[in-house]
Amino acid sequence: MPRNIYDYEPLDDIQYEKKECCETCLTTYPVYKMKYDNRKVDCVVNDSREVVFYMPSTNETSIRIPYSDIKQIELRGWRELVLVLSNREVVLRGSNRKKMFSKLRECLMNQLL
């Protein structure tokens, strides 16, 4: 089974700009620099109840994964954070994996309230 996140609907770069601040509470979103399939991605957590992956190159589009699709998050191996989805896994690598894991866990717990 291929492990990719490209089955999700890509965002239009014109329609959706990279947000760095929440419009309602004026707090900044944390942006984590990670790698997915040896590609650099900027991960934004807590952006409209979704995780958004921004590809730095202009040829690739951004990808959005709703919290409802994430079944489990795991810290694995050396510098790996895994998002377990219903039919695949998204393996992210980077030095900020523990911070991203904590923030994502906090956001997922807030959704339960």
N, C-alpha and C positions, 0 to 999 in steps of 0.2 A: 504494500500500500504506500503510495508516495506521500511524503511528508511535506506538504507545501501549504501556504496560506493564500495562494493565488486563486482559489476557488471562490473567495469572497468578492463581493462587488467593489471594484476600484472607485476611488473618489475622483471627481473632476477637480483638477488643480485650480481652475478658474472659479468653480462654485465653492470650494472649501479652502480657506486659507489656514495656514498653520497658526493656531491660537497659542498664546503664551500666558493669557490671563483670563480668568473666569469673569464673564460679564456681570453676573449677579452678585458674587461675593468679593470680587476684585482681588482674589488670591491668584498666585501664579501656579501654573501647571508644572510639575516636574517633567523634564525632558531627559531621557536616558539614552545614551549612545551605546548601541549594542550591535551585534553581528548576527545575521540570519543567512545561512547558506553562503558564507564568506562574503556577504554584501553588507555594507554599513547601512544601518537604519537608525532613525531617531524615533524612539518610542515615547508616546505621550499617554500617561495614565490619567483616568478620571476626566476625560474629554467627552462630555455628554453620555456618560455611562458606557464608555467603550474604550478599548485600547486602540490607538491609531499608530500605524507604522508609516513613517515618512521616508522615502528613498531620496538620498541627497542628489542623485543624478536627475537631470531634467527629463530624461526619456522614460522614466518609470513613474507610475502613479502611486498614490498613497492607498493604504489598505486599512480598513476599519473592522475590528472584531468586537461585537457586543459582549458585555459581561454575561449575558444569558447563555451564550454559546460556550463559555469556559466552564468545564466540569471540574477541573482541579488544577492547582498550580504546584510545582515541585521544584526544589533545588536539587540538582543532580551533579555528580562528578565535579570536575574542575571548571569553575566559572560558567556553569550551565543553569539556565532557568527554563523550565518546560511549562508551556500552557497546554494542558490536555483538553482537547475539544472532543466532540462526540465521535468523530470518525478519523481523527489524526492528531498528531502532536506538533507543536511549534517549538523548536529548540532554539533558544536565544543564548548567545555567549557574550560575556563582557564583565568588566570589573565592577560594574554597578548592579550586578544581579541581586545582591542582598537588599539594597535600598529599593530596587524596583519590586522585589518580592514583598517587602514589608508594606509598601504603598498600595500595591495591587491587592494584598490580603485585607488591608484596611478598607479599601473601596468596596471589595466584595462583601465584607461584613456589614458595611453601611447599607448595602442593598437589601440585606435581610431584615433590617429594622422597619 
